[in-house]
Amino acid sequence: MTAISATKARENIYKLIQEVNVNAAPVTITNNKGKNAVLIGEDDWKAIEETLYLASIPGLSESIIEGGNTDVSDCVDESEVEW
């Protein structure tokens, strides 16, 4: 992960925002007066939020794993599913 000082981040904030969104690569903003921070793109943050939400649903992870391990021949045909 790239790291830059808070001073450099402040000087180049618009470019930095563009870079994290285009590259989907977080940037650590270092601070000598306390804890650092991480800047990530909005799409990446939304993906993290969605993952955290889905992980909070009891049994969902296990159900997904079980479904992934199910042989296709044991699955219901799509035409039989009522949407």
C-alpha positions as CSV (number, residue, x, y, z in Angstrom):
1,M,0.0,0.0,0.0
2,T,1.3,3.4,-0.9
3,A,1.9,5.8,1.9
4,I,2.2,9.6,1.8
5,S,2.3,12.3,4.5
6,A,-0.7,14.3,5.4
7,T,1.0,17.4,4.1
8,K,1.6,15.8,0.7
9,A,-2.0,14.5,0.7
10,R,-3.4,17.9,1.4
11,E,-1.3,19.4,-1.4
12,N,-2.5,16.8,-4.0
13,I,-5.9,15.8,-2.6
14,Y,-7.8,16.0,-5.9
15,K,-5.2,13.9,-7.7
16,L,-5.0,11.5,-4.8
17,I,-8.8,11.0,-4.8
18,Q,-8.7,10.3,-8.6
19,E,-5.9,7.8,-8.2
20,V,-7.5,5.7,-5.5
21,N,-10.7,5.6,-7.5
22,V,-9.0,4.7,-10.8
23,N,-6.5,2.3,-9.4
24,A,-8.7,0.8,-6.7
25,A,-5.5,0.9,-4.5
26,P,-5.8,2.4,-1.0
27,V,-3.3,5.0,0.2
28,T,-2.1,5.4,3.8
29,I,-2.0,9.0,4.9
30,T,0.7,9.2,7.6
31,N,0.5,11.5,10.5
32,N,3.2,12.2,13.0
33,K,0.7,13.6,15.6
34,G,-1.4,10.4,16.0
35,K,-2.8,7.5,14.1
36,N,-2.6,7.2,10.3
37,A,-5.6,7.1,8.0
38,V,-6.4,5.1,4.8
39,L,-8.0,6.7,1.8
40,I,-10.0,4.3,-0.4
41,G,-12.2,4.9,-3.4
42,E,-16.0,5.1,-2.9
43,D,-16.7,1.9,-4.9
44,D,-14.2,0.0,-2.8
45,W,-15.8,1.4,0.4
46,K,-19.3,0.3,-0.8
47,A,-18.0,-3.2,-1.5
48,I,-16.5,-3.4,2.0
49,E,-19.8,-2.3,3.5
50,E,-21.7,-4.8,1.5
51,T,-19.3,-7.6,2.5
52,L,-19.6,-6.7,6.1
53,Y,-23.4,-6.6,5.9
54,L,-23.5,-10.0,4.2
55,A,-21.0,-11.5,6.6
56,S,-23.3,-10.4,9.5
57,I,-26.3,-12.5,8.3
58,P,-26.2,-15.7,10.3
59,G,-25.6,-18.8,8.1
60,L,-25.2,-17.0,4.8
61,S,-21.5,-17.7,4.4
62,E,-22.0,-21.4,5.1
63,S,-25.0,-21.5,2.7
64,I,-22.9,-19.9,-0.1
65,I,-20.1,-22.4,0.5
66,E,-22.5,-25.3,0.5
67,G,-24.1,-24.0,-2.7
68,G,-20.7,-23.7,-4.4
69,N,-19.9,-27.3,-3.4
70,T,-23.2,-28.6,-4.8
71,D,-23.0,-30.6,-8.1
72,V,-24.9,-28.8,-10.9
73,S,-26.9,-31.9,-11.6
74,D,-28.4,-31.6,-8.1
75,C,-29.6,-28.1,-8.7
76,V,-33.1,-27.0,-9.7
77,D,-33.4,-25.9,-13.4
78,E,-33.8,-22.2,-13.7
79,S,-37.1,-22.6,-15.6
80,E,-38.6,-24.3,-12.5
81,V,-37.9,-21.3,-10.2
82,E,-40.8,-18.9,-9.6
83,W,-39.4,-15.3,-9.6
